[in-house]
Every structure is written in C-alpha cells, then in structure tokens.
Amino acid sequence: MPSRSTPSSSARAARRLLSDDALHASTVVANNTMNRERGLTGVNSYTRELGFDPLTHLSAFAASPSWLDLCSGEGRALRTAAAQLPASAVLTGVDLVGPLSPSPPPPPPGLELVKASVTDWEAPRAYDLITCVHGLHYLGDQLRMLARAASWLSPGGLLAAHFDPGSVRWTDGSPASRPVLAALRAAGFTYDSRHHRLTLRGPRLLRLPFRYVGADAEDGPNYTGQPAVGSYYEPAHE
C-alpha cells in the first residue's frame, strides 16, 4: 500500500499552497478518473467501496428516496439506481468535470447531473443518502465539505465518504490527523480505518476547530495509489 510521507517545514514552505480556484485547474483534480467506470454493484462498484448497498439504504425511504453523490464522475451508479427506484426518487450527481463521454445519454427522470465544484455548489434540499466515493482526496478544504454535507442530511439520512487522515496537516507540515479525527468523532462521525471511510447519521450543524489555509496539489499518491491533494489547516481561535 502506498504511504504518504510528511513534508518537512522547509519542503512545505517551498511549495505554494493553492487556493480552490487554482486547485480546480490543476491536472490532479481536473483530470482525475476515480469514479469514471464505477457502477452501482459488482467488483468495481459503489456497493463494494461503501460497504453497503445504496439501494438497500434508500429502500427505507419508500415515499421519495433521495441520493446525492459528490464527485460523481460519469454518474453510472446513479443511472442504474434511477432505473430501480420509484419514479418519485430524487438523485443528484455533482462533479467538477462531469461526464467525459462526447455524447452521454440524457439522464433518466429524477436524475440530475450537475457540472460544478462541490465546494461551491449548494444543495437545494435534504438527502437521505450522501456519498463521496474517494472524492475528498481531490478537495482542498475537506473538513468544510464534510460539515456542509452533514447539514444536507435528512432525518435518518446517511453520509458516507472516503477520507485519508494522512492528507490533513498543520501549516508547518506536521500531521494533523489525530486532532482532526478526534474532532470528527466528537461531532458524531464514525471512522473505519481499515477501509478509510467516514460515516454520519442524521443532520447536524458542525463547527470544527480548524481554519483552512490552502492545498498542495503535488502531495503525491495516497493509499489508493493515485495522486491526491494535501490539505493544510491551523487551529481555529474563537
């Protein structure tokens, strides 16, 4: 498994931390292919990566189930789910690049694929399921994204996202993983270290005690073996 080395203070200082706009233009973020071929079930699937079947979770919301997928890539899993859920279901996929196919089929009724930065996009409603399958690896302020997504959950809703604690650091380059995980757990998240998954049930407003400083798009590969982004923070002072 690839390991991520912690940069020294001098090494971090030599790297220019990027704003979100600059980060979006980087090749690591704009051209990532993490969810391009991933389907709903099977070997390369959301069910395998998340450790549960999204349709099984959504079946508890029989009247009008809703699923928001952040960093959705081609939206293959959402398309499959739309065909198996009630016509009243609401499915939304948000991706910076969007589908790469030159002639993608139109989304089925109930599914909206949005081409936008997930860090700027605002959810128009609450969702019963919010997923971010390996998407946080390409965001700068990962903690703000988690806090925003937590506020978009419906009562009984579930948030599931892959998270690499090694990607969060203090401004001097030292690891911030322990205090960050402690704050997330105190906020109600559960972290599965074996599968690098964060989960949260039910909506809440979070105020995590960290201030985002910037991102490093040249952080190198993380546990997935793919190039990823390093996120830098400092303690937030009231």
Summary of the structure (lengths in Angstrom):
residues: 238
radius of gyration: 17.4
end to end distance: 39.1
largest distance: 56.0
contacts: 769
relative contact order: 0.18
helix: 25%
strand: 26%
